[in-house]
Amino acid sequence: MMKSLIRFGRYQKLKVNFTNFVCKLCNYVAEDYNKLKDHLGLSHEVKLDLDNNGVFPYRIDSEGYKCAMCPQSFQNYRSLNRHINIHFPNFVCDQCGVGFATDERLKAHSQSHISGSHKCDLCDKIFKSISAKKDHVARIHMKVKKHRCPHCKEMFKEYGQRIKHMVRVHGVKVPEFRCTMCPKVYMFSGQLRVHERVAHFKTRKYECDICQKLCSNASVLREHMVCHSGERNFECQVCKKKYGRKKTLVEHMRIHNNDRRFVCQYCSSAFVQNCSLKSHVRTHHRNEIKIE
């Protein structure tokens, strides 16, 4: 296998079927693929790049298709092959933040973001990309729940919902993707990539045609365009006020729920919105504000 790794490029992965994790040097039986790699390095001084060793580890046997990195199993090889992107997010899509194990996979995915007019065959909605249309059909019309919990029979529409379920119901440790440049920690690798691109690399390549504002990704640009179009598609079911952004509606709902999460550090007065707290401090505690 080592000769094959030398022949392969850094991101041209070699697919290997691991039906067991036994060290051929000492017959040590490891719990999983990562433990076997650790053992080879510590006990036998085998030099391995533990983060990127050129291997796609699979477990394919009579019981089905299993990931060698986590407990999840699949009904077919295609689903398992797609799942491996989660463990090796080496290449990240600039538009949606999804990570892929190889450059070729990212290029194939990027085709789904090509703008156009893609009408849903089951309703009148029109989407700018094929991926958005497919996601709409699966979630809204087909009610597809494609993410199964490996610990029970519960199914979920989105991968994130399954992770939260596993943490809450089965006590699985929350996945941690730590930023190497600041203390931020995220549950999903895609969130970390977006954070790095926006907060540290200052990537701003999506430009508004009207005011030339630069945005970090396509979704932020779409949200920004609301201020030019005047669209108000998010309506409060309590008072019927309409807002251009879902985030604004969520913040508005705190008024009806009496959610006073912004507390004054000087007098403990609480407010629904942060702007109200700032106004309160400027008005009533101007002399107490510490100048750093």
PELINVEN-V132800 format. One record per backbone hydrogen bond with DSSP energy under -1.0 kcal/mol. NH is the residue of the N-H (numbers start at 0). CO is the residue of the C=O. If there is no record, write none. Layout:
nh={NH NH}
co={CO CO}
//
This chain:
nh={4 5 6 7 12 13 15 17 22 26 29 32 35 36 37 38 39 40 41 42 45 49 55 57 58 60 63 64 65 66 67 73 79 80 81 82 83 84 85 87 89 90 92 96 99 105 106 107 108 109 111 112 113 117 119 126 130 132 133 134 135 136 137 138 139 141 143 146 148 155 161 162 163 164 165 166 167 168 171 176 178 185 191 192 193 194 195 196 197 198 199 200 202 205 207 211 214 220 221 222 223 224 226 227 228 229 233 235 239 242 248 249 250 251 252 254 256 258 259 260 261 263 267 270 276 277 278 279 280 281 282 283 284 287}
co={0 1 2 3 10 53 55 57 27 22 20 67 31 32 33 34 35 36 37 38 39 47 13 15 65 63 60 73 58 71 56 64 75 76 77 78 79 81 82 83 87 99 97 92 90 101 102 103 104 105 108 109 110 126 124 117 111 128 129 130 131 132 133 134 135 136 137 155 153 146 157 158 159 160 161 162 163 164 165 185 183 176 187 188 189 190 191 192 193 194 195 195 196 214 212 207 205 216 217 218 219 220 223 224 224 225 242 240 235 233 244 245 246 247 248 251 252 253 257 258 270 268 263 261 272 273 274 275 276 277 278 279 280 284}
//
